[in-house]
Amino acid sequence: MRDLEQHIRQRLAEIDAAGLRRNLRAPDGVDLSSNDYLGLAAHPLLKERMADAVMREGCGSTASRLLRGQRESFAAIERRFAAFKGTEASLYFSSGYLANLGVLSTLPEEGDVVFSDELNHASLIDGLRLSRARRVIFPHADVKALREQIEREPDARRFLVTESLFSMDGDEAPLREYAEICRASNTALIVDEAHAVGIYGDNGSGLIEEAGIGGDVFLSINTAGKALGVGGAFAAGPAWALEYLVQRARSFIFSTAPPPAMASALDAALDVVAAEPERRRRLQENAVFLRRRLHETGFSIPAGRSQIIPVMIGGNERAVAAAAALVEDGFDVRAIRPPTVPPGTARLRISVNAAVDTATLEQFARALGSAVARFTPCSVASS
């Protein structure tokens, strides 16, 4: 044990030396870092439905769903979510991470080839690592490179895996082009909609809906703990594929089912998404407003429209210092550092939500300019 302790302490020292030590910190200040994009986590209807369900069904599910953990509320929310996504069926997992592990370690098999965007989320990467399929990593959102790589594999069963809205850069995948490539090459398209579900499209079901490519997507994975405000995740697609996941996906089979009350809260979340479209509009208006103000302040931020806005800092320590300065000004923004993002690209990940008003966003833009100029004077253009 002493050798192990010394080894781990050395690893921790290396993390400290690289400016990569992470700390668990409770929320503090105006929320501009969480994924509660629509403000549903504290919505009165969700709280009421969840509390009622706890009193009715208890706190825990007691087992995996294949043992004693199944509830009618899970079956009901899976039917409703499938209708929401326009698919034949859906399957509810305990988390988005477990959903991605289950889908990607189960469906692609030995002899298959999976094409994966180089900036895909860690859960997608880890799921593919557990798969016995061969992985081909293509440059981020590069349609030409992807097409060429797929054409080099004419005889393999092929999968294309991408996020629809990338969680650290806030940019969108070229889904229509991907759908065209997949149709032409008989490639199965798997889309992680974690940061898009609940927000985009006429019904709020995500960027697949907005792009009009639902018929070209094999499976989507939809985290329910972000814009939907609760937790868990749905894989949505054809019934035969989801039935196979029930039989073979280890992250589903061997995980205790989520608390049953979460299904009732998710049912309420879908009610709110349908009944209060103004939340989605306000979120998008806030994102447009803050992006414009940051441009006017002199920040160089990636083009786009999404609620995720990265402000590149570069150095790990500088990013942490800028985030700390914002906390002092009353704004909760977190520094994102490797290995979450590539080395040299430490950033402040600003995450806009519908609950913040434009006056507060204006104050934040000024505070951000001051904090970043203080610690990274070359990051903001002089005005």
C-alpha positions as CSV (number, residue, x, y, z in Angstrom):
1,M,0.0,0.0,0.0
2,R,2.9,2.4,0.7
3,D,4.2,2.0,-2.8
4,L,0.7,2.6,-4.2
5,E,0.3,5.7,-2.0
6,Q,3.6,7.1,-3.2
7,H,2.7,6.4,-6.8
8,I,-0.7,8.1,-6.5
9,R,0.8,11.1,-4.6
10,Q,3.3,11.5,-7.4
11,R,0.5,11.4,-9.9
12,L,-1.3,14.1,-8.0
13,A,1.9,16.2,-7.8
14,E,2.2,15.9,-11.6
15,I,-1.5,17.1,-11.9
16,D,-0.7,20.0,-9.6
17,A,2.4,20.9,-11.6
18,A,0.5,21.0,-14.8
19,G,-2.2,23.2,-13.4
20,L,-4.8,20.5,-13.8
21,R,-6.0,19.9,-10.2
22,R,-9.8,19.8,-10.1
23,N,-11.9,20.7,-7.1
24,L,-15.5,19.9,-6.1
25,R,-17.2,23.2,-5.7
26,A,-20.8,23.9,-5.0
27,P,-22.8,26.4,-7.2
28,D,-21.8,30.0,-6.4
29,G,-23.2,33.0,-8.2
30,V,-25.2,33.5,-11.4
31,D,-25.3,30.2,-13.3
32,L,-23.4,30.4,-16.5
33,S,-21.8,27.0,-16.4
34,S,-24.4,24.3,-15.9
35,N,-26.4,22.5,-18.6
36,D,-29.8,23.5,-17.1
37,Y,-30.4,25.4,-20.3
38,L,-34.2,25.8,-19.9
39,G,-34.2,26.2,-16.2
40,L,-36.3,23.0,-15.7
41,A,-34.3,21.5,-12.8
42,A,-36.2,23.7,-10.4
43,H,-39.4,24.1,-12.3
44,P,-42.4,23.8,-9.9
45,L,-44.2,21.2,-12.1
46,L,-41.2,18.9,-12.2
47,K,-40.7,19.2,-8.4
48,E,-44.3,18.5,-7.7
49,R,-44.5,15.5,-10.0
50,M,-41.3,14.0,-8.7
51,A,-42.3,14.5,-5.0
52,D,-45.7,12.9,-5.7
53,A,-43.9,10.0,-7.4
54,V,-41.5,9.5,-4.4
55,M,-44.4,9.3,-2.1
56,R,-46.1,6.8,-4.4
57,E,-43.2,4.7,-5.5
58,G,-40.4,5.3,-3.0
59,C,-36.9,6.6,-3.4
60,G,-35.1,3.8,-5.1
61,S,-35.9,1.2,-7.8
62,T,-34.2,-1.6,-5.7
63,A,-32.7,-3.5,-8.6
64,S,-31.8,-3.5,-12.3
65,R,-34.7,-3.3,-14.6
66,L,-34.3,-6.9,-15.6
67,L,-34.7,-8.0,-12.0
68,R,-37.2,-6.0,-9.8
69,G,-36.4,-2.5,-11.0
70,Q,-38.8,-2.2,-13.9
71,R,-41.8,0.1,-13.4
72,E,-44.7,1.1,-15.6
73,S,-43.5,4.7,-15.3
74,F,-40.3,3.7,-17.2
75,A,-42.3,2.0,-20.0
76,A,-44.6,5.0,-20.2
77,I,-41.8,7.6,-20.4
78,E,-40.0,5.5,-23.0
79,R,-43.1,5.4,-25.2
80,R,-43.6,9.1,-24.8
81,F,-40.0,9.9,-25.5
82,A,-40.0,7.8,-28.7
83,A,-43.0,9.8,-29.9
84,F,-41.2,13.0,-29.0
85,K,-38.2,12.0,-31.1
86,G,-40.3,10.5,-33.9
87,T,-38.9,7.0,-33.5
88,E,-40.3,3.5,-33.0
89,A,-39.0,3.1,-29.5
90,S,-36.7,4.3,-26.9
91,L,-34.8,2.8,-23.9
92,Y,-34.0,4.7,-20.7
93,F,-30.5,4.4,-19.2
94,S,-29.3,5.7,-15.8
95,S,-27.0,8.3,-17.4
96,G,-25.8,9.6,-20.7
97,Y,-22.4,8.0,-20.1
98,L,-24.0,4.6,-19.6
99,A,-26.2,5.0,-22.6
100,N,-23.2,5.8,-24.8
101,L,-21.2,2.9,-23.3
102,G,-24.1,0.5,-23.9
103,V,-24.9,1.5,-27.5
104,L,-21.3,1.7,-28.7
105,S,-19.9,-1.4,-26.9
106,T,-22.9,-3.5,-28.1
107,L,-24.0,-2.6,-31.6
108,P,-20.7,-2.3,-33.5
109,E,-18.9,-5.7,-33.5
110,E,-15.6,-7.2,-34.5
111,G,-15.1,-6.7,-38.2
112,D,-17.2,-3.5,-38.3
113,V,-15.7,0.0,-38.8
114,V,-16.8,3.0,-36.8
115,F,-16.1,6.6,-38.0
116,S,-15.8,8.9,-35.0
117,D,-15.4,12.7,-34.9
118,E,-12.1,13.6,-33.3
119,L,-13.9,15.9,-30.8
120,N,-16.6,13.4,-29.7
121,H,-17.4,13.3,-26.0
122,A,-15.4,11.0,-23.7
123,S,-18.4,8.7,-23.2
124,L,-18.5,8.1,-26.9
125,I,-14.8,7.4,-27.0
126,D,-15.0,5.0,-24.1
127,G,-17.9,3.2,-25.6
128,L,-15.9,2.7,-28.8
129,R,-12.9,1.5,-26.9
130,L,-15.0,-1.2,-25.4
131,S,-16.3,-2.2,-28.8
132,R,-14.3,-4.7,-30.9
133,A,-15.0,-2.7,-34.0
134,R,-12.1,-0.9,-35.7
135,R,-12.1,2.9,-35.1
136,V,-11.4,5.5,-37.7
137,I,-11.1,9.0,-36.3
138,F,-11.9,11.8,-38.8
139,P,-11.1,15.5,-38.5
140,H,-13.7,17.5,-36.7
141,A,-16.9,18.0,-38.8
142,D,-14.8,17.5,-42.0
143,V,-17.4,16.2,-44.5
144,K,-14.8,15.7,-47.4
145,A,-12.4,13.7,-45.2
146,L,-15.2,11.6,-43.8
147,R,-16.5,10.7,-47.3
148,E,-13.1,9.7,-48.4
149,Q,-12.5,7.5,-45.4
150,I,-15.9,5.8,-45.8
151,E,-15.2,5.1,-49.4
152,R,-12.0,3.3,-48.4
153,E,-14.1,0.7,-46.5
154,P,-16.6,-0.5,-49.1
155,D,-16.9,-4.1,-47.7
156,A,-17.3,-3.4,-44.0
157,R,-20.5,-2.8,-42.0
158,R,-20.1,0.9,-41.1
159,F,-21.2,3.3,-38.3
160,L,-20.8,7.0,-38.1
161,V,-20.8,8.5,-34.6
162,T,-21.1,12.2,-33.9
163,E,-22.5,14.7,-31.4
164,S,-25.1,17.0,-32.9
165,L,-24.0,20.0,-30.8
166,F,-20.5,19.7,-29.5
167,S,-20.3,20.2,-25.7
168,M,-17.0,22.1,-25.5
169,D,-16.9,24.1,-28.7
170,G,-20.6,24.8,-29.1
171,D,-20.6,24.1,-32.8
172,E,-23.0,21.9,-34.8
173,A,-22.2,18.8,-36.8
174,P,-23.1,19.0,-40.5
175,L,-26.0,16.6,-40.0
176,R,-27.6,16.9,-43.4
177,E,-24.3,16.1,-45.2
178,Y,-23.7,13.2,-42.9
179,A,-27.2,11.9,-43.6
180,E,-26.5,12.1,-47.3
181,I,-23.2,10.2,-47.0
182,C,-24.8,7.5,-44.8
183,R,-27.7,7.0,-47.2
184,A,-25.3,6.6,-50.2
185,S,-22.9,4.3,-48.4
186,N,-25.4,2.2,-46.2
187,T,-23.7,3.5,-43.0
188,A,-25.5,3.6,-39.7
189,L,-25.7,7.1,-38.3
190,I,-25.6,7.4,-34.5
191,V,-26.1,10.9,-33.1
192,D,-25.5,12.1,-29.5
193,E,-28.1,14.9,-28.9
194,A,-27.1,15.6,-25.3
195,H,-26.8,19.3,-25.7
196,A,-29.5,19.8,-28.3
197,V,-32.5,17.7,-27.1
198,G,-35.2,20.0,-25.6
199,I,-33.9,23.0,-27.4
200,Y,-33.9,22.8,-31.2
201,G,-36.6,22.0,-33.8
202,D,-40.2,23.0,-33.8
203,N,-41.0,20.5,-31.1
204,G,-37.8,20.9,-29.2
205,S,-36.6,17.4,-29.8
206,G,-33.2,18.4,-31.1
207,L,-31.0,19.1,-34.1
208,I,-32.1,15.9,-35.9
209,E,-35.6,17.2,-36.0
210,E,-34.4,20.7,-37.1
211,A,-32.3,19.2,-39.9
212,G,-35.2,17.0,-41.1
213,I,-33.1,13.8,-41.1
214,G,-35.0,11.6,-38.6
215,G,-35.4,8.9,-41.2
216,D,-31.7,8.8,-41.8
217,V,-30.6,8.4,-38.2
218,F,-30.2,4.9,-36.9
219,L,-30.0,5.8,-33.2
220,S,-29.9,8.9,-31.2
221,I,-28.7,9.2,-27.6
222,N,-30.5,11.9,-25.6
223,T,-29.3,13.0,-22.2
224,A,-32.2,13.9,-19.9
225,G,-30.1,15.7,-17.2
226,K,-29.3,18.8,-19.3
227,A,-32.1,20.9,-20.9
228,L,-34.7,18.4,-19.7
229,G,-33.6,19.1,-16.1
230,V,-33.7,15.6,-14.6
231,G,-31.3,12.8,-15.3
232,G,-30.7,9.6,-17.2
233,A,-30.7,9.3,-21.0
234,F,-32.7,7.8,-23.8
235,A,-31.5,5.8,-26.7
236,A,-34.1,6.2,-29.5
237,G,-34.5,4.3,-32.7
238,P,-35.9,1.1,-34.1
239,A,-37.5,-1.3,-31.7
240,W,-35.3,-4.2,-32.8
241,A,-32.1,-2.4,-32.0
242,L,-33.4,-1.3,-28.5
243,E,-34.6,-4.8,-27.8
244,Y,-31.1,-6.0,-28.6
245,L,-29.6,-3.5,-26.2
246,V,-31.9,-4.9,-23.4
247,Q,-30.4,-8.3,-24.1
248,R,-26.8,-7.4,-24.5
249,A,-25.9,-3.9,-23.3
250,R,-23.9,-4.4,-20.1
251,S,-24.4,-0.8,-18.9
252,F,-28.1,-1.4,-19.0
253,I,-28.3,-5.0,-17.7
254,F,-26.0,-4.6,-14.8
255,S,-27.0,-1.1,-13.5
256,T,-29.6,-0.5,-10.8
257,A,-32.5,1.3,-12.5
258,P,-32.9,5.0,-11.8
259,P,-35.3,6.1,-9.1
260,P,-38.8,5.6,-10.5
261,A,-39.7,9.2,-9.6
262,M,-37.3,10.4,-12.3
263,A,-39.7,9.1,-15.0
264,S,-42.5,11.2,-13.6
265,A,-40.3,14.3,-13.5
266,L,-39.3,13.6,-17.1
267,D,-42.9,13.3,-18.1
268,A,-43.4,16.8,-16.6
269,A,-40.3,18.1,-18.4
270,L,-41.7,17.0,-21.8
271,D,-45.0,18.7,-20.8
272,V,-43.1,22.0,-20.1
273,V,-41.1,21.8,-23.4
274,A,-44.4,21.5,-25.3
275,A,-46.4,24.1,-23.3
276,E,-43.7,26.7,-22.8
277,P,-41.8,27.2,-26.1
278,E,-40.9,30.7,-25.0
279,R,-38.2,29.1,-22.8
280,R,-36.5,27.8,-26.0
281,R,-36.9,31.2,-27.7
282,R,-35.5,33.0,-24.7
283,L,-32.5,30.7,-24.5
284,Q,-31.7,31.3,-28.2
285,E,-32.2,35.1,-27.8
286,N,-29.9,35.1,-24.8
287,A,-27.2,33.1,-26.7
288,V,-27.4,35.6,-29.7
289,F,-27.3,38.6,-27.4
290,L,-24.2,37.4,-25.4
291,R,-22.4,36.3,-28.5
292,R,-22.9,39.7,-30.0
293,R,-21.8,41.5,-26.9
294,L,-18.6,39.3,-26.6
295,H,-17.7,40.1,-30.2
296,E,-18.3,43.8,-29.4
297,T,-16.1,43.5,-26.3
298,G,-13.3,42.2,-28.5
299,F,-13.4,38.5,-27.8
300,S,-12.6,36.1,-30.6
301,I,-15.2,33.4,-30.2
302,P,-16.2,30.7,-32.7
303,A,-19.0,31.5,-35.1
304,G,-22.3,29.9,-34.3
305,R,-25.6,30.3,-32.5
306,S,-25.6,27.8,-29.7
307,Q,-25.9,28.4,-26.0
308,I,-22.4,27.0,-25.4
309,I,-19.7,29.7,-25.9
310,P,-16.0,28.9,-25.4
311,V,-13.6,31.7,-24.6
312,M,-10.2,30.4,-25.3
313,I,-7.5,31.1,-22.7
314,G,-4.7,28.7,-23.5
315,G,-2.9,28.3,-20.2
316,N,-4.4,26.1,-17.5
317,E,-3.5,28.4,-14.6
318,R,-4.7,31.5,-16.4
319,A,-8.0,29.9,-17.1
320,V,-8.5,28.9,-13.5
321,A,-7.5,32.4,-12.3
322,A,-10.0,34.1,-14.7
323,A,-12.8,31.8,-13.5
324,A,-11.9,32.6,-9.9
325,A,-12.1,36.3,-10.7
326,L,-15.6,35.9,-12.2
327,V,-16.7,34.1,-9.1
328,E,-15.6,37.2,-7.1
329,D,-17.8,39.2,-9.4
330,G,-20.8,36.9,-8.8
331,F,-20.7,34.7,-11.9
332,D,-20.3,30.9,-11.9
333,V,-18.2,30.0,-14.9
334,R,-15.8,27.1,-14.8
335,A,-12.4,26.6,-16.4
336,I,-12.2,23.6,-18.8
337,R,-8.7,22.1,-19.1
338,P,-7.1,19.0,-20.5
339,P,-7.9,16.1,-20.8
340,T,-11.5,17.4,-21.3
341,V,-10.1,19.6,-24.1
342,P,-6.8,19.3,-26.1
343,P,-3.6,20.6,-24.5
344,G,-3.1,24.3,-25.0
345,T,-6.8,25.0,-25.4
346,A,-7.9,25.6,-21.8
347,R,-11.0,27.8,-21.8
348,L,-13.9,29.3,-20.0
349,R,-17.0,27.4,-21.1
350,I,-19.9,29.8,-20.9
351,S,-23.2,28.1,-20.8
352,V,-26.2,30.4,-21.4
353,N,-29.6,29.5,-19.9
354,A,-33.1,30.9,-20.3
355,A,-33.3,32.1,-16.7
356,V,-30.7,34.9,-17.1
357,D,-31.9,38.3,-18.3
358,T,-30.0,40.5,-20.7
359,A,-29.1,43.1,-18.1
360,T,-27.2,40.3,-16.2
361,L,-25.6,39.1,-19.4
362,E,-24.4,42.7,-20.1
363,Q,-22.9,42.8,-16.6
364,F,-21.3,39.5,-17.2
365,A,-19.8,40.5,-20.6
366,R,-18.0,43.5,-18.8
367,A,-16.8,41.3,-15.9
368,L,-15.5,38.7,-18.4
369,G,-13.6,41.3,-20.3
370,S,-12.0,42.5,-17.1
371,A,-11.2,39.1,-15.8
372,V,-9.6,37.8,-19.1
373,A,-7.7,41.0,-19.7
374,R,-6.3,40.8,-16.2
375,F,-4.9,37.3,-16.6
376,T,-4.5,37.0,-20.4
377,P,-4.0,40.5,-21.7
378,C,-3.6,39.4,-25.3
379,S,-7.0,37.5,-25.4
380,V,-9.2,40.6,-25.8
381,A,-8.6,43.1,-28.5
382,S,-8.0,46.7,-27.3
383,S,-11.0,49.0,-27.8
